[in-house]
């Protein structure tokens, strides 16, 4: 969750959006390159892959494309600003896949144990223990 200033009201009103060329070239309130963008669109996954990469091969390339406010803060006379909003949190698709794999694998183990050892209760007791252990490990990893 982004930190919000007590004095300012910050909201995302339009995406995607960049400061107009006159704010960059004439008024010099913002800086980004290329300005205007000439219709060049970098897909989100490519941009953020380069943005979060610890290497320096595309670092300047990414930073130049982000609008930066120059010389004054947003709490001055300006009532609008541009930037990026990064939503952090768990990848629920991956978590769902992991849970499904854990339960399918433990269920398969329970059936296999029951068939090979002729012990239905023992097989599914171990399978339930493995499912519990897997989800507990995933939870511990998530809240580390």
C-alpha positions in Angstrom: 0.0 0.0 0.0 1.5 3.4 -0.9 2.2 5.8 1.9 -0.1 8.8 1.7 0.7 12.2 2.9 -1.8 13.7 5.4 -1.8 17.0 3.6 -2.1 15.7 0.0 -4.7 13.6 -1.7 -3.1 11.3 -4.2 -5.1 9.3 -6.8 -4.7 7.5 -10.0 -7.1 9.0 -12.5 -5.9 8.0 -15.9 -3.6 5.2 -17.1 -1.5 5.1 -19.3 -0.7 8.8 -19.2 2.3 11.1 -19.7 2.8 14.8 -19.2 2.0 16.8 -22.3 4.9 17.8 -24.5 4.5 21.5 -23.5 5.1 20.6 -19.8 8.3 18.9 -20.8 9.7 21.1 -23.6 8.3 24.6 -22.9 7.5 24.9 -19.2 10.3 22.5 -18.2 8.1 21.1 -15.4 8.8 17.5 -16.3 11.5 15.4 -17.9 11.2 12.2 -19.9 12.7 10.9 -23.2 11.6 10.6 -25.9 9.2 13.5 -25.8 6.8 13.3 -27.5 6.8 9.5 -27.5 5.9 9.2 -31.2 3.6 6.3 -30.5 6.4 4.1 -29.1 4.9 1.8 -26.6 7.0 -0.6 -24.5 5.0 -3.5 -23.2 4.6 -3.5 -19.4 6.3 -6.8 -18.9 9.4 -5.8 -20.9 9.7 -2.4 -19.2 9.4 -3.7 -15.6 11.7 -6.6 -16.4 14.3 -4.1 -17.4 13.4 -1.7 -14.5 13.8 -4.3 -11.8 16.8 -6.0 -13.3 19.8 -5.4 -11.0 22.1 -5.0 -14.0 22.9 -1.6 -15.6 22.4 -2.6 -19.3 18.9 -0.9 -19.6 18.9 1.2 -16.4 19.1 4.6 -18.1 16.7 3.4 -20.9 14.1 2.8 -18.2 14.7 5.9 -16.1 14.5 8.2 -19.2 11.0 6.9 -19.9 9.6 7.7 -16.5 8.2 11.2 -16.1 10.1 13.2 -13.4 8.9 16.4 -11.8 11.4 19.2 -11.9 12.0 22.1 -9.5 8.8 22.0 -7.5 6.8 19.5 -5.5 3.2 18.4 -6.2 1.9 20.3 -3.1 2.6 23.7 -4.8 0.3 25.2 -7.4 0.2 22.0 -9.5 -2.8 19.8 -9.0 -1.7 16.9 -11.2 1.3 14.7 -11.5 2.6 11.7 -13.5 4.5 8.7 -12.4 4.3 4.9 -11.9 2.3 3.0 -9.3 3.8 -0.4 -8.5 1.3 -2.8 -7.0 3.1 -5.3 -4.8 1.7 -8.4 -3.3 1.4 -12.1 -3.8 1.0 -13.7 -7.2 -2.3 -15.4 -6.6 -2.1 -17.4 -9.8 1.3 -19.0 -8.8 0.0 -19.6 -5.2 -3.1 -21.3 -6.6 -0.9 -23.5 -8.9 1.4 -24.4 -5.9 -1.6 -25.4 -3.7 -3.1 -27.5 -6.5 0.3 -29.2 -7.1 0.7 -29.9 -3.4 -2.8 -31.4 -3.0 -2.6 -33.4 -6.3 0.9 -34.8 -5.3 -0.2 -35.7 -1.8 -3.4 -37.3 -3.1 -1.4 -39.3 -5.6 0.9 -40.4 -2.8 -2.0 -41.4 -0.7 -3.5 -43.5 -3.5 -0.2 -45.0 -4.4 0.6 -45.9 -0.8 -2.9 -47.4 -0.3 -2.6 -49.6 -3.4 1.0 -50.8 -2.8 0.8 -51.3 0.9 -3.0 -52.1 1.2 -3.2 -49.5 3.9 -5.8 -46.9 3.1 -5.7 -45.1 6.5 -1.9 -45.0 6.6 -1.5 -43.7 3.1 -3.9 -40.8 3.5 -2.6 -40.0 6.9 0.8 -39.5 5.4 -0.7 -37.6 2.4 -2.6 -35.2 4.7 0.7 -34.6 6.7 2.5 -33.8 3.4 -0.3 -31.5 2.3 -0.2 -29.7 5.7 3.6 -29.5 5.6 3.6 -28.1 2.0 1.0 -25.4 2.8 2.7 -24.5 6.1 6.0 -24.1 4.3 4.4 -21.9 1.6 2.8 -19.8 4.3 6.1 -19.4 6.2 7.8 -18.4 2.9 5.1 -15.8 2.2 5.3 -14.2 5.7 9.0 -14.4 6.1 
